[in-house]
Every structure is written in structure tokens, then in C-alpha cells.
Amino acid sequence: MQNNPAQGRAPGAVSTFEAMKRGFSGCCPHCGEGGMFRAFLKVADEGPGCGEALHHHQADDFPAYVVIVIVGHILVPLVLLVETHIAPPFWVGMTLWPAAVIALSLALIQPVKGAIVGLQWALGMHGFDQAKKERDALAAGLVPAAE
């Protein structure tokens, strides 16, 4: 993915939003190549196209907390709306809502974890600090680009 030079960034520079968007889609936050995960929630040790070290991430439980907040904000209003206006039988609510929670949680956990790893990478958090210093020096023209 090519950056527009009119954006004021050096070629190859990635914004925080772009890094999170790439991570959300399961791609390396640095190069945008696919395959950030080697298993469902296991981040690959390095980016598939660029070799950028990704093993530094420390997402821990934060993706799960974010997913809980997102799923809660989606389902709680929906549950209140359905239960007050339609009032389905008890067994419908006991099967529908837990299934919806599980489905939404499983659908969101990997993209959210990818976005959080992308955020950590872009901000130079945890072990990504040295790579960020090198990217910033390259963007400022202090270090010649490797060819």
C-alpha cells in the first residue's frame, strides 16, 4: 500500500490509525501484508512481508475488555428493545442472547487484538520502542534508507 506524499509523511510512514486498521484486518501494521496471526489469537513473531518484529506486543487482557464493552453496547440496547416491545417467550431470550454474545465475541476478539497490537506498534509501546525510534529517525531523514 503506497502512502500519498502529499500527506506530509515520509514514504513508508504509517499513521496510528492506519496501523490499527491494518491490525484490525489481520495484516502487519508496518507493511500491510496479511498473516499477522499464526493461530486464532497468537500473533506471529514477525510481519510476513517485511520481517518487522511483532513478538514484543503485550496486549494481555485488554482486547477482551474492549470486546466486552463493544458487545455490551451493541446487545444491551437490542435486548431492552426486543424484551420491552416484542416480549418473546422466556426460552427465546435464554437461547438467542447468549448465542449472540458468543458469536459477536468470537467475531470481534481477533480483529480487536490486531488493532491493539497495531496501536502498540505505532506508538512504540513495550518492546516496539526501538523500532519506533528507527522509523522516526528514517522519517526525519537522520538515517539513510536501506535499499
VMD Tcl script that draws the C-alpha trace (Angstrom):
set ca {
  {0.00 0.00 0.00}
  {1.53 3.31 -1.08}
  {1.22 6.43 1.02}
  {0.34 9.71 -0.62}
  {3.39 12.03 -0.38}
  {1.01 14.97 -0.06}
  {0.06 13.70 3.38}
  {3.31 15.05 4.82}
  {4.73 11.70 5.84}
  {7.86 10.02 4.57}
  {7.36 7.16 2.13}
  {6.54 4.05 4.14}
  {5.43 6.06 7.20}
  {2.27 4.69 8.76}
  {-0.18 6.68 10.86}
  {-1.53 5.30 14.11}
  {-4.99 4.94 12.57}
  {-3.58 3.10 9.55}
  {-1.57 0.73 11.78}
  {-4.70 -0.04 13.82}
  {-6.76 -0.52 10.66}
  {-4.17 -2.91 9.27}
  {-4.07 -4.82 12.56}
  {-7.89 -4.95 12.68}
  {-7.89 -6.62 9.27}
  {-5.24 -9.13 10.38}
  {-2.37 -7.55 8.47}
  {1.06 -6.46 9.63}
  {0.85 -2.87 10.96}
  {4.11 -1.97 9.22}
  {3.77 -3.30 5.68}
  {0.07 -4.18 5.43}
  {0.76 -7.75 4.32}
  {-1.66 -10.39 5.61}
  {-0.99 -13.08 8.16}
  {-0.40 -11.17 11.40}
  {-1.72 -14.15 13.35}
  {-0.17 -17.63 13.32}
  {-3.12 -19.05 15.27}
  {-6.51 -17.66 16.29}
  {-5.09 -15.29 18.93}
  {-1.34 -15.94 18.61}
  {0.47 -13.06 16.93}
  {3.23 -14.10 14.54}
  {6.77 -13.34 15.65}
  {7.34 -11.08 12.65}
  {5.45 -9.45 9.81}
  {5.07 -11.76 6.80}
  {6.19 -9.29 4.16}
  {8.63 -7.01 5.95}
  {10.04 -9.06 8.80}
  {9.04 -6.41 11.37}
  {9.29 -7.91 14.86}
  {5.81 -8.31 16.34}
  {6.66 -10.60 19.25}
  {7.05 -7.57 21.55}
  {3.33 -6.97 21.87}
  {1.72 -7.10 25.30}
  {-1.97 -6.96 24.54}
  {-2.75 -9.20 27.54}
  {-6.44 -8.92 28.55}
  {-7.12 -5.52 27.00}
  {-8.65 -6.94 23.77}
  {-11.12 -8.95 25.84}
  {-12.14 -5.87 27.83}
  {-12.65 -3.87 24.63}
  {-14.74 -6.69 23.14}
  {-16.88 -6.82 26.29}
  {-17.56 -3.08 26.01}
  {-18.38 -3.29 22.28}
  {-20.64 -6.32 22.62}
  {-22.37 -4.77 25.64}
  {-23.03 -1.53 23.77}
  {-24.49 -3.45 20.84}
  {-26.56 -6.04 22.67}
  {-27.88 -4.29 25.78}
  {-29.98 -1.75 23.82}
  {-31.08 -4.54 21.48}
  {-32.13 -6.77 24.40}
  {-34.04 -3.91 26.03}
  {-35.77 -3.06 22.77}
  {-36.78 -6.64 21.98}
  {-37.81 -7.55 25.52}
  {-39.93 -4.43 26.03}
  {-41.56 -4.16 22.62}
  {-41.84 -7.74 21.42}
  {-41.70 -9.68 24.72}
  {-40.82 -13.07 23.23}
  {-41.20 -16.25 25.30}
  {-38.62 -16.82 28.01}
  {-36.85 -19.66 26.17}
  {-36.22 -17.41 23.14}
  {-34.28 -14.92 25.24}
  {-32.41 -17.69 27.02}
  {-31.16 -19.10 23.71}
  {-30.90 -16.02 21.50}
  {-28.94 -13.63 23.71}
  {-26.20 -15.99 24.93}
  {-25.71 -17.18 21.34}
  {-25.45 -13.56 20.17}
  {-22.91 -12.75 22.88}
  {-20.76 -15.75 21.95}
  {-20.97 -15.11 18.21}
  {-20.15 -11.39 18.47}
  {-17.34 -12.01 20.95}
  {-15.69 -14.64 18.78}
  {-16.10 -12.49 15.68}
  {-14.53 -9.41 17.31}
  {-11.73 -10.75 19.51}
  {-9.11 -11.32 16.78}
  {-9.69 -8.02 14.92}
  {-9.66 -6.08 18.19}
  {-6.43 -7.77 19.29}
  {-4.89 -6.96 15.91}
  {-5.89 -3.31 16.26}
  {-4.40 -3.14 19.76}
  {-1.13 -4.68 18.57}
  {-1.14 -2.14 15.72}
  {-1.67 0.65 18.26}
  {1.21 -0.60 20.41}
  {3.43 -0.83 17.32}
  {2.53 2.67 16.08}
  {3.06 4.30 19.48}
  {6.26 2.39 20.24}
  {4.85 0.82 23.37}
  {6.56 -2.00 25.26}
  {9.22 -3.68 23.07}
  {8.29 -1.68 19.97}
  {10.11 1.44 21.23}
  {13.41 0.78 19.41}
  {11.65 0.10 16.10}
  {9.67 3.34 16.53}
  {12.87 5.32 17.17}
  {14.35 3.88 13.97}
  {11.17 4.68 11.97}
  {11.12 8.24 13.34}
  {14.81 8.75 12.51}
  {14.23 7.45 8.99}
  {11.18 9.70 8.55}
  {13.17 12.72 9.77}
  {15.95 11.95 7.29}
  {18.53 11.30 10.02}
  {19.24 7.79 8.76}
  {19.61 6.89 5.07}
  {17.02 4.42 3.82}
  {18.27 0.89 3.20}
  {17.91 -0.16 -0.42}
}
mol new
graphics top color blue
foreach p $ca { graphics top sphere $p radius 0.5 }
foreach p [lrange $ca 0 end-1] q [lrange $ca 1 end] { graphics top cylinder $p $q radius 0.2 }
display resetview
